[in-house]
Amino acid sequence: MAHRAVNLSKGIRVLAGVYHIQNANAYHSRLKEWMRRFHGVATKYLDHYLGWRRMIETFGEHLNSALWLTLSAGRYELQHEMAT
């Protein structure tokens, strides 16, 4: 993952027309709201929860048990076909 610094103190909120502070804020808000139902998670399992949330963000309403199984089996080439 690439890191891009946004200097808010200088009024810079967008870099290269793509990296926008609101994208980070919006994702953080959605993640916090979704994780609230778990009443906190152990740091040991945080990567599992983040992976689960990433799947929800990526596939949305297309996410079903068949897709979960396909992805967990490492059938990476099928991700794009099933998501569209």
C-alpha positions as CSV (number, residue, x, y, z in Angstrom):
1,M,0.0,0.0,0.0
2,A,1.4,3.4,-0.9
3,H,1.5,6.2,1.6
4,R,0.8,9.7,0.5
5,A,1.1,12.6,3.0
6,V,-1.5,15.3,2.9
7,N,-0.5,18.6,4.6
8,L,-3.7,19.9,6.1
9,S,-2.0,22.8,7.9
10,K,-1.1,24.2,4.4
11,G,-4.6,23.6,3.1
12,I,-3.6,20.7,0.9
13,R,-6.5,18.2,1.0
14,V,-6.1,16.5,-2.4
15,L,-2.9,15.1,-4.1
16,A,-2.8,14.3,-7.8
17,G,-6.6,14.6,-8.0
18,V,-6.8,11.1,-6.5
19,Y,-5.6,11.0,-2.9
20,H,-8.2,12.9,-0.9
21,I,-8.4,13.2,2.9
22,Q,-12.1,12.6,2.7
23,N,-11.6,9.1,1.3
24,A,-9.6,8.2,4.4
25,N,-12.1,9.9,6.7
26,A,-15.0,8.1,5.1
27,Y,-13.4,4.7,5.2
28,H,-12.4,5.2,8.8
29,S,-16.0,6.2,9.7
30,R,-17.5,3.1,7.9
31,L,-15.0,0.8,9.6
32,K,-15.6,2.2,13.1
33,E,-19.4,1.9,12.6
34,W,-19.1,-1.7,11.4
35,M,-16.7,-2.7,14.2
36,R,-18.9,-1.2,16.9
37,R,-21.1,-4.3,16.9
38,F,-18.2,-6.4,18.0
39,H,-17.5,-4.3,21.2
40,G,-13.8,-4.2,20.4
41,V,-11.6,-6.9,18.9
42,A,-8.3,-8.4,20.1
43,T,-5.3,-7.0,18.3
44,K,-4.4,-10.6,17.6
45,Y,-7.4,-10.9,15.3
46,L,-7.5,-7.4,13.9
47,D,-6.1,-8.5,10.5
48,H,-9.0,-11.0,10.2
49,Y,-11.6,-8.3,10.8
50,L,-9.9,-5.9,8.4
51,G,-9.8,-8.6,5.7
52,W,-13.5,-9.3,6.3
53,R,-14.4,-5.6,6.0
54,R,-12.2,-5.3,2.9
55,M,-14.2,-8.1,1.2
56,I,-17.5,-6.3,2.1
57,E,-16.1,-3.0,0.7
58,T,-14.9,-4.7,-2.5
59,F,-17.7,-6.9,-3.4
60,G,-20.7,-5.4,-1.6
61,E,-24.0,-7.1,-2.6
62,H,-22.2,-9.6,-4.8
63,L,-20.6,-11.2,-1.8
64,N,-22.0,-14.6,-1.2
65,S,-20.9,-18.0,0.1
66,A,-19.7,-19.2,-3.4
67,L,-17.5,-16.2,-3.8
68,W,-16.1,-16.6,-0.2
69,L,-15.2,-20.2,-1.0
70,T,-13.7,-19.3,-4.4
71,L,-11.5,-16.6,-2.9
72,S,-10.4,-18.6,0.1
73,A,-9.3,-21.4,-2.3
74,G,-7.0,-19.0,-3.9
75,R,-8.9,-18.7,-7.2
76,Y,-7.8,-15.1,-7.6
77,E,-8.4,-14.9,-11.3
78,L,-12.1,-15.4,-10.7
79,Q,-12.5,-12.4,-8.4
80,H,-13.2,-9.9,-11.2
81,E,-15.5,-12.2,-13.2
82,M,-17.7,-12.9,-10.2
83,A,-17.7,-9.3,-9.0
84,T,-19.0,-7.9,-12.3
